[in-house]
Amino acid sequence: MSASVAGLETDNDDDGEQQQQPRETLLQEKERVSLDTLPDEIILTVCEFLDVPELGALGKTTHRLRALSTDPLLHKIRLHRAKATLAASLQHRPSLPLLRDAQIYLTRRQHTQRVLSRALLGIRLKHHFLTRPSLPALQERGVMYRCGGIAPALAGRAKDLERERVKDRLRRWVVERLSLEEAVGCGLVLNKVVWEEGRREGVRSIARRLMARWGNDGQGEGKRKVGGSGVACWGRGRVVRYDPPRAMVLGLKRHFEKLAAEGGIHPRVTPLYLIGSRN
């Protein structure tokens, strides 16, 4: 009795292991089913979901598949299914005005207008290409950057860095200016009331004094002092209390760029692109 029970348990274990085997392994062990062994009903059911080009390619394989792919009943079922699908899909189809607005459907007039507009655009571009200025002229106007030893892709970034260096130099110089109390103490301003009643110093006067200082070729470098915060200052040493107004820095920048464009900078004055090299 115990032996028979053990035999039944062994058979159950074998069945469980066989069920746990992957499906691909079972298919490999059994004989694979080919398309020729399937009945015609199954092949026709599969052919109902194929398009005409796919049915034509299927009919070129064997004579049996050719006869099934050209079956009149099969094509009648396909047409009936396509008719039902179209009847349900046409309700959700966008209208003709929407297709025209989206330029999906073009009338003859719209197609002609598009062709003519492209032809006119090509003629206009060709005319502009013939009359466009040369590369040196664009570089002189500042439209194109001068590459020099820099790659053309990095020329714009290098120009931006140069502008930032000039702005930092001008901002540092504005910070180092004397305050009103220091100017009165040094004797540059006789009275505070005169300073307030007088006209405020403009960008051009600041630029002239800055250019005159840069034109001394470093003669006043020995007069610089160090303030309480360790920042080099002109005149009496002081702690930098605030950043200069951005409008003043940008005004100086625009003034020097205008002078450089007009050629009004004195040749003895240090150019703007060499400002950062002295630091």
C-alpha angles and dihedrals in degrees: 000000000000090000092054091049090050090050092052091049090051091052091049091050091051091051091050093050090049091052091049093055115105118265093238091057091053091050091050092052093049125061111274115241115238126205093250092060094057119096121252093250093062093046091050091050090053091047091057089072095048127094126235096262090050091049090050091052090047092051092057093065105066138354092245094054090045091056091048095047091052095046110135092216090056093054091045090056090047092052091048091051092046090051092053092047093050092048090057095041099047090067090065095043114117118247124257095254090055091050090050093049090050089048091236093120116039126190122217091261093052091047091051091048091051092050092048093047091052091049092050091047090052091051091048093049091048090052092049092048091054093049099039117118122255125261095258090051091051090049091051091052091049095244094116124037122240104244100192107161092348126093113256090241090058098042094090092048091049090051091051091051090051091052091049090051091052091048091050090050092050092045091052091051092050090050091053093057117116119258122234093262092049091048091052091047093051093049096245090119119038098201137007091228090057089052093051095043094046125083116278115251111262132217094260095055090048090050093049093052091046092051091047090052092048090047092062088078094231097313092137097048092104093059094064119113136194119243129217092274094052093255116136109243138178118244117355117013113255140162117257103246103180142002117261118259112274091224091061092050092048091047091055090047093052091046093054092044090052091050091048091050093049093044092240098133113110112245091233092057117093111255119243095246090059095053094094094048092070093059 
